[in-house]
Structure formats: structure tokens, C-alpha cells
Amino acid sequence: MKIYNESLTEMKKIVRRYTTQTTDLEVEKQVAQIVENVRAKGDDALKFYESKFDGVELDKLRIPDSQIEKAYQSISTDLKNALELAKRNIIAYHEMELQHGFVDAAQPGIIRGQKVTPLERVGLYVPGGTAAYPSTILMNALPAKIAGVDEIIMVTPPQKDGVAAAVLAAAKIAGVTAVYQVGGAQAIAALAYGTEAIPRVNKIVGPGNIFVATAKKQVFGQVAIDMVAGPSEIGILADQTANARQLAADLLSQAEHDKRARAILITNSKELADKVSKEVEKQLISLPRKEIAEVAIKERGFIAIMDSIADMFTLMNDVAPEHLEVQLTDPMQYLSSIRNAGSVFLGKYASEPLGDYVAGPNHVLPTGGTAKFSSPLGVYDFVKKTSFIQFSKAALKNDLKAITTLARTEGLEAHARAVESRFKGDEK
């Protein structure tokens, strides 16, 4: 791994080079064409693109419930137990995120409040291809179920040998309403606009490749989306007490996701930096996904040596990583120093994959520096809020002058007259 030993100012410049988001205009153009074709031609366009991109000829897009049940029965007991453990922990954590409306009637003649309503139907995109992600299904679907969403429509790319049993089993365990074998930008378009087979949704969640992310960005406004997710990231803050072998393993746990993944270690120990760099090279040799992880490490990974722990946190807050491990002595004392991170892992035993699978907090997290203004996926992502007010005549009259003054200051005479009409002549 590249090792930098620069000043904080210089390291901030280097971080920007690693984290700057770019737009692929050719992908934008291709996706726009796919989205428009699906909007115009519906299921026929979906079947055409699945044949073209995935090499699968589809008769029906929806996977029958009987096939999902068969897949559930076919998975091992160990996998069922693991998924059920993850489900219990995800539910226990996310139930604490439930939001409730409120009513304020403290002022005479005035009732104000907020109503919290779950979304009617959400779409869940589940990646296929080089890896199947049953954990992603639980992380996306269970908060929606807790929020009270009526329908969860899942889409996932078709496979020549059929969608992975683990994926279908997870859909059953998570309470997904229906599963459709369609992927890529065309799946996002189908969820956004609806087709003959796939119903239109109110919001689309779930990760995907650059085509999926671009499609989500393009249909935003037609529907809501969770985020425009980029490649996976891990940032680690560690001092000389940390274990180099463990740090290297954790860095590689994210590097194996994607060639564009980011793995970053910031430390105040040159000795640790050298050890971790060597450990990464050593562990890469036997990694099944070496080809992917090696590119990510060489092109997007680095180690930064800083003068102090304070500078380490300042730089990492500038990175705003998706996952942040704090492997320092008594890590809990530093929680208040973390301003920008998707999810935080404190101590040597809070290895990042713990959060990916069974700890309970969501693993759908802001990437690409968006942790500076975004949050992990949660129950709050599957509800909408509506404000309401009720005023008595006396309460409205008490505020009449303030309302009409503001309305006329803004040049909106009809606004002022609308309120004044309540006090002129018969009220109807």
C-alpha cells in the first residue's frame, strides 16, 4: 500500500484526489436510453435487456412463491440460523428508530402537529453477478417492514442457473412481497415507472453498480431513492497498540468488494504503517478475490502517518468514510471526535464484517464522502411526515395582523385577503 508521511494540509489535498466524485457521461447517456425504453415499452424492454446484458431469455419476470419456498428449504441449517440471528438483531436495533407523530395543543384555540405515515410500496434492488448478498435483503427490507410499508418489491438480475437460493431464502425471511428477476438500469426504470408485470413504487433502495446508481440518480424525483451509492469504503484509525495482521484483514474485507473500493489507514506510528503494508501484500496472495482487491489497494488504498491523534481524526473526518474503525486505546473516549462517518466500529473486536451481517445497525451507508451530510438507512427512510394545524376564530384573529403584514410585504395580496375574509360578512 502507498504510505504517505505528509503534513495535515498536504494530506487533505491528497484525500481530495482519492475521494473526488466524477460523472461518466457515456454511462449517463446509455442509462437515459434504457430508462426511456423501459418507460415506453414496459416488459418487452425488460426482457430485451435481460437477454442482451445477462444472456437470459425470460418468459415471466416474477419468481413464483413456490420457487422461493423451495429455495428456502434447500439452504443449510447454518445459513438459516445465521440469517435468523441477523434478522433478530436488525429488528431489535431498528425498532428503536421508530418515529411517532405529535400533537401540540398548548396554546388556546390552536392545535398543531405532525402525522407520520409509512410509504405504501418500496422497491429493493439486490445485486447479482460476482456475489450474492442475502444480508443486503435483510438490511433493506426489515426497516421497511418495521416502518409499516405495505409492499416490498424486490428486483435482482437473472442468472443462467437461476437466482441464488440464499437470495430467495433471505427474501422470504425478510417478508418481501414479490421478487422479479430483472437487474441493471432497466430494473430501476421498471420500479420508477411501472410495467405490465412490475408495479410502480414510491421509493427505491439498495446498492448496485455504476449503471444502477446512475439510473437511481436519473429517476430521482419520479420516485425517492435512498442514496446514490458508490464503491465500498473503510477507514481505520490505529495506534501502535493495534494488530497489523488484523488491520490488513479489515482493509481487505472492503477492498474485495470492488476495484474502485477505498481502504484507508491513518496512524501515528510509522512502524505500524510498514507492518500493515507488508501484511496486506502477504494476505492478498491467498485471497480468492485477489484480482479485485489488489486493484482497489493499489489504485485507491493508502496509509497516512500523522503527527498526532488529533490530526488523525481531523483527516479522517475529511475522508468521511462509509465504515470507520477506531483501534486506539480506550476507543469509546474518541466517539465525540468523530463527525463524519457512516458507521463506527470501536475496538479490536468490532471488525467491520460484524456490522455487515449480524450486529444490528444497518450496513447500507453513505459513501464517497456523503457521510458529511447523510445517514445510514433506517426506519425513518420508509416514512413520510405531514404537518397539520387547526385554529379557532379567536386564535386566527390574534395572528391576523402579523399574517397580513407578512403577506403584503411579499406582494401577495390574495394571501392577506384570504385570511381577512374570515372576519368580513357571513362565514361560509
Number of C-alpha atoms within 10 A of each C-alpha: 22 15 16 17 14 14 13 18 9 11 18 16 10 14 17 13 11 15 17 9 11 6 9 11 9 9 14 16 11 14 24 18 14 21 22 15 17 26 20 13 12 20 20 13 20 27 20 17 23 22 14 11 11 17 13 20 14 15 7 12 17 16 16 12 14 9 14 22 15 13 19 20 13 13 15 11 10 9 13 18 11 14 21 17 15 21 23 14 16 21 18 13 16 22 16 9 14 13 15 10 12 12 13 11 13 9 10 10 13 16 15 15 14 15 14 16 17 19 19 15 20 27 31 25 26 24 23 21 11 7 9 16 14 21 22 23 25 28 27 28 30 26 26 29 19 18 24 17 20 13 19 26 21 27 28 23 22 23 16 10 7 11 20 17 20 22 24 25 24 26 25 20 18 24 16 22 15 19 23 21 22 29 27 29 27 30 30 30 29 27 27 30 21 18 20 11 13 24 16 19 23 18 24 25 25 26 23 23 16 20 19 24 20 24 27 32 17 18 19 16 11 14 18 18 20 23 23 21 23 22 19 23 30 27 28 26 23 27 22 16 11 18 15 21 16 16 25 22 18 20 25 26 18 24 30 23 19 20 20 20 24 30 29 25 26 25 27 21 17 18 13 21 26 15 15 23 20 15 18 22 14 13 14 19 12 9 14 10 16 16 14 17 27 23 17 23 26 15 17 21 26 22 23 25 23 22 14 14 17 12 17 23 21 17 19 23 20 20 25 26 31 28 25 26 26 26 25 21 15 10 16 13 10 15 12 7 11 15 15 24 29 27 23 20 21 21 17 18 10 15 20 25 14 14 18 18 23 21 19 20 21 25 26 23 25 28 27 22 23 21 23 18 11 16 19 21 24 26 25 19 19 26 18 11 14 10 12 11 12 13 14 12 12 12 14 18 16 11 11 16 14 11 17 20 13 14 16 14 10 10 11 12 14 12 15 19 14 11 17 16 11 15 13 9 7 7 7 4
